[in-house]
Amino acid sequence: MKLFDNTETAFKLKSDSELERAYFLFKMIQSQPMVRIGTAVTNFALKAHLPVEGLIRATVFDHFCGGVTEDDCLPNIEKMYEIGNVHSILDYSVEGKEDEAQFDDALRMTLKTIDFAAEKKAIPFAVFKPTGFGRFAIYQKITEGEDLTANEKVEWEKIVERFHKVCRAAAEKNVPLLVDAEESWMQDAADDLVEELMETYNKEKAIIFNTLQMYRHDRMDYLRGLHQRAHQKGFHIGMKVVRGAYMEKERARAEEKGYESPICANKKATDDNYNEAITYMMEHKNMAIFAGTHNEDSSYLLMDLAEKHNIEANDRRMWFGQLYGMSDHISFNLAKEGYNVAKYVPFGPVRDVMPYLIRRAEENTSVAGQTSRELNLLKVEKARRKL
Ligand SMILES: Cc1cc2nc3c(=O)[nH]c(=O)nc-3n(C[C@H](O)[C@H](O)[C@H](O)COP(=O)(O)OP(=O)(O)OC[C@H]3O[C@@H](n4cnc5c(N)ncnc54)[C@H](O)[C@@H]3O)c2cc1C
């Protein structure tokens, strides 16, 4: 039996009824029409202030989120850590907000999660999203080389200040901080800013981590360029490596506006690109890697690379990450073997985490292989428990 096929370890934390609920949920989101209709009805119901939050909570929310507040998440976080040796990363998943008060809220919340991480062994990282700290349009203008108005310049300065505040706190408290990646047409502005911060705070080790989305065909060149600059300037690179969550949106925009799509031509090209990035990072010194993936082959590859380069399973420069509610067979089996594993645990008010939940539902629908894999494993475990 291969490591990730062990369903007893994978679902150790799940009661029989939780197992049944997960099975039912993945069965539902396996159907594309169901997800389309479900998304449309839910969005309508929330806008019309219909009382659907209870239903959302009982289904997708409780499966993919840790709770409404960070405190709600703690019992699950402790349980995953105590029983499964799986760590957690509190992910404030409120998205699509556009005013300064909400950006300050996200800043406060990120600082709070840095404090949590400093106190709790179960929480090894903090995380934030660039557009949580400022308007998407500002990042986009900078990325596209447009001039900012006087007011926009002030907004940008505030964004930069927010980034500096969280990075300073992370460095002072020795809590590594992950910065998520988003749409390609805003990403350069965030990348440049994060690079500056890596240069400041990653002199001795990686504290600030950016994110590489390997579904973008330009990311290997970006990584090599960054590596060269890091070498010249003497800083460590921290990188979360993912495939990328905005593929359909990226392709649609490129087609609509008539530019070459930034996305790899097909799934195999993305997979090769991903594996090349993790291989490159493991071959070079002064890099810390956080492999955010549910792909079994890439996870096995990273284990092989660690062995090849004599890197211990629990070396703090190498982490595996999965999202809460997905791929427990990878997380719990890796953790049992002594690897560093962390789940992103999203939290926030039900209606504010809807964009995140919709992305998860769509991801589990579009990647047919992944859903059927989850379903298969759940089925095997149900049979093993004779349910
Ligand atoms: C801990 C963690 C952190 C994350 N952080 C981010 C983040 O900051 N930013 C972000 O964008 N995403 C992020 N993600 C989401 C991540 O991008 C998706 O979960 C991921 O794309 C799913 O891919 P996978 O590696 O699990 O592998 P698989 O399930 O094997 O791959 C699916 C992915 O392959 C790519 N793909 C599918 N079909 C094609 C095709 N026809 N052509 C080209 N490429 C294709 C897409 O990216 C798709 O999502 C994160 C995920 C995790 C686990």
The ligand as a MOL file (V3000), in Angstrom:
LIG
                    3D

  0  0  0     0  0            999 V3000
M  V30 BEGIN CTAB
M  V30 COUNTS 53 58 0 0 0
M  V30 BEGIN ATOM
M  V30 1 C -1.8080 25.6340 1.5590 0
M  V30 2 C -2.3170 26.1750 0.2660 0
M  V30 3 C -2.1550 27.5320 -0.0430 0
M  V30 4 C -2.6320 28.0540 -1.2490 0
M  V30 5 N -2.3980 29.3540 -1.5740 0
M  V30 6 C -2.7520 29.8150 -2.8040 0
M  V30 7 C -2.4150 31.1210 -3.2420 0
M  V30 8 O -1.8030 31.8920 -2.5210 0
M  V30 9 N -2.8020 31.5060 -4.4820 0
M  V30 10 C -3.4800 30.6700 -5.3370 0
M  V30 11 O -3.7710 31.0610 -6.4840 0
M  V30 12 N -3.8300 29.4320 -4.9370 0
M  V30 13 C -3.4830 28.9980 -3.7040 0
M  V30 14 N -3.8140 27.7320 -3.3150 0
M  V30 15 C -4.8000 26.9700 -4.1130 0
M  V30 16 C -4.0990 26.1240 -5.0990 0
M  V30 17 O -3.6740 26.9260 -6.1860 0
M  V30 18 C -5.0750 25.0570 -5.5760 0
M  V30 19 O -5.4510 24.3230 -4.4520 0
M  V30 20 C -4.3420 24.2010 -6.5250 0
M  V30 21 O -4.2870 24.8600 -7.7640 0
M  V30 22 C -4.8850 22.8530 -6.7010 0
M  V30 23 O -3.8180 22.1480 -7.3330 0
M  V30 24 P -2.9740 21.0020 -6.6800 0
M  V30 25 O -1.5380 21.3920 -6.5690 0
M  V30 26 O -3.6070 20.5780 -5.4610 0
M  V30 27 O -2.9540 19.8660 -7.7950 0
M  V30 28 P -3.9700 19.3060 -8.8630 0
M  V30 29 O -5.2920 19.0870 -8.2270 0
M  V30 30 O -3.2680 18.1670 -9.4610 0
M  V30 31 O -4.0400 20.4410 -9.9450 0
M  V30 32 C -5.1360 21.2500 -10.2160 0
M  V30 33 C -4.5890 22.5740 -10.6950 0
M  V30 34 O -3.8490 22.4040 -11.8980 0
M  V30 35 C -4.0290 23.5260 -12.7410 0
M  V30 36 N -4.6970 23.0730 -13.9720 0
M  V30 37 C -5.8210 22.2860 -14.0720 0
M  V30 38 N -6.1600 22.0880 -15.3480 0
M  V30 39 C -5.2730 22.7630 -16.0930 0
M  V30 40 C -5.1260 22.9580 -17.5010 0
M  V30 41 N -5.9850 22.4320 -18.3670 0
M  V30 42 N -4.1090 23.7370 -17.9260 0
M  V30 43 C -3.2280 24.2800 -17.0600 0
M  V30 44 N -3.3030 24.1250 -15.7290 0
M  V30 45 C -4.3110 23.3770 -15.2370 0
M  V30 46 C -4.8960 24.5020 -11.9710 0
M  V30 47 O -4.0500 25.3630 -11.2480 0
M  V30 48 C -5.6720 23.5980 -11.0330 0
M  V30 49 O -6.1310 24.2700 -9.8810 0
M  V30 50 C -3.3200 27.2000 -2.1390 0
M  V30 51 C -3.4860 25.8500 -1.8390 0
M  V30 52 C -2.9730 25.3270 -0.6710 0
M  V30 53 C -3.1530 23.8830 -0.4160 0
M  V30 END ATOM
M  V30 BEGIN BOND
M  V30 1 1 1 2
M  V30 2 1 2 3
M  V30 3 2 2 52
M  V30 4 2 3 4
M  V30 5 1 4 5
M  V30 6 1 4 50
M  V30 7 2 5 6
M  V30 8 1 6 7
M  V30 9 1 6 13
M  V30 10 2 7 8
M  V30 11 1 7 9
M  V30 12 1 9 10
M  V30 13 2 10 11
M  V30 14 1 10 12
M  V30 15 2 12 13
M  V30 16 1 13 14
M  V30 17 1 14 15
M  V30 18 1 14 50
M  V30 19 1 15 16
M  V30 20 1 16 17
M  V30 21 1 16 18
M  V30 22 1 18 19
M  V30 23 1 18 20
M  V30 24 1 20 21
M  V30 25 1 20 22
M  V30 26 1 22 23
M  V30 27 1 23 24
M  V30 28 2 24 25
M  V30 29 1 24 26
M  V30 30 1 24 27
M  V30 31 1 27 28
M  V30 32 2 28 29
M  V30 33 1 28 30
M  V30 34 1 28 31
M  V30 35 1 31 32
M  V30 36 1 32 33
M  V30 37 1 33 34
M  V30 38 1 33 48
M  V30 39 1 34 35
M  V30 40 1 35 36
M  V30 41 1 35 46
M  V30 42 1 36 37
M  V30 43 1 36 45
M  V30 44 2 37 38
M  V30 45 1 38 39
M  V30 46 1 39 40
M  V30 47 2 39 45
M  V30 48 1 40 41
M  V30 49 2 40 42
M  V30 50 1 42 43
M  V30 51 2 43 44
M  V30 52 1 44 45
M  V30 53 1 46 47
M  V30 54 1 46 48
M  V30 55 1 48 49
M  V30 56 2 50 51
M  V30 57 1 51 52
M  V30 58 1 52 53
M  V30 END BOND
M  V30 END CTAB
M  END
